Amino acid sequence: MLKVKAGYAKEAIVDFLYVLLNNHNLERALEVIGSEADLLKEIPDFHFVCGLIYTELAIAMPEDSSMLIPMIETSYLQCLNLGGQSTKEIVNGTSTYLAAYNLGIFYEFIDMKERAKECYQFSASHNYTLAMERLSNL
C-alpha cells in the first residue's frame, strides 16, 4: 500500500485508475474511486478519469446509465471548477480544455447542443483542435 504522505501517492493512484480503465477493470476502478475520493477530491485529474470511467460504465451497462449520467457531468464540472481555482494538474488540460471538450461531447450526446457549443468554445479558446472541429459541425 502507498503511504499517503509520499509525494507521488496521489499521482500513482490516478495512474492506477487509468490502468484499470484501459484494462476494462471498471468494477475495481469503482472500488478505488470510492476508497480514495476524499484523498483526491482536489485533484482535477482524479475527476477527469472518473468521468472517463463513468462513461465507459454507462456504455457497458446501459441499464444503469440513468444513475451514471449525472456522475459523468459532475466529474467534468468538478474538473472545470478546480481549474477555476488554479488547482495544479497532473496532465495539462484536465481542468480546462480537455474537461470542457469531454463535457461538450456529453452534452451533445444528451441533446443539449447550446451547452455543448459553450463547452467547445471554451475548449477551442485554448487552441484545442478537436473542439474547433466539433464547433464547425454543430
N, C-alpha and C positions, 0 to 999 in steps of 0.2 A: 504494500500500500504506500502511496505517496505521502510524504509529510506535507501538510498544508502550508507550512511556513517556507517550504522550498520555493525558490524564485520561479522555478519552471512548472510548478504543480498545476496552476490554472491553465496554462497553455497546453500542457500534456493531456489534461482532461478533455479540452476542446479537440485536440488532435485525435484522441481516442474515440470521441463521438464521430468524427469524420471516418475513422477506420470502420466503426460499426455500421455507419450509413453505407459506405462503399461495399461492405460485405453483406448488406441487407439483413443485418442482425438488429432489426428495429425494436424487438422486444427488449433486448439488453440495453439498447440506446435509451429507451424509455426509463429503464431502471436507473441508469446513470444520471439522466436528466433529473429524475426525482430525488436522488440522493445528493446531487451536487448543486442544485438550483440556488440554494442560499449562498454558497461559496462563490458562485459565478454570476450572480444577478447583476453585477455592474460591468460585465464583460460583453460588449456587443457581439463578439464572435460566438459566444455561447448562444445568444438568442438567434443569431443568424443560422447556425447549424440546427437549432431546434426547429426553426421554420422549415428547413430542408427535410428534416426527419418527419415532421408532422405532415408535410406534403407527400412524402413517399408513403406514409401510412395511409393517408386518405386515398391514394391511388391503389394501394394494395388491398385496402379494406373499405370499399365504397359504402358499405352498410354502416360504418362508423364515421363517415365523413362529416355528418352534421355536428358531431362533437369536435372534430378536428379543425374544421374551417375557422372558427373563432380563434383557435390556438395558433393557426398559421398567421392570421392577420396580427394578432397580439405580438407574436415573436418579432415580426419585421417592424411594427410600430415601436416596439421597445428598442430595437437597434437604432432607429432614427431619433428616438428620444435621447438615448445615450450619446449619440453623435452631436445632438444639440447642446449637450453638456461638455463637449470636447473630451469625451472619455477616450482613453488610449485603445486603439485597435491592435489586434494581432495581425490581421490581414487588412491591408488598405481597402477601404470602401465598404466594409461590413456595417458601418454605422452611417453611411451616406449613400453613395450612388448604387452600390450593389443591393443594399436593402430596399432602396426605393424602386429599383428595377424589378426585383422579385415581387414586391408589393404590387407594382403595376401589373405584372403577369397575373397575380392573384385576382386583382380587381377586374381585369379583362375576363378571366375565367368565370367570375360570378356576375358578369354583365354590368359592371359599374364603370362604364367607359370614361366618364369625366374624371373620376378618381384615378383611374389608370393613367389617363393623359397627364394629370398633375404629377404623378409619381415619375413618369417617363421624362417630363420636362425637368424635374429636379435632377434626375439621374443624368440627363443629357447636358445639363448645365455644368456637370463635372467632366464633360467630354467623353461620356461613355457611349461608344458607337452603337452598341446593341439597343440602347434606349432611343437613340436618334432614329434607328431603323424602325422600331416599333411605333414611334410617333408618326412617321411617314405613312404607316399602314393603317392608322386609326381614321 
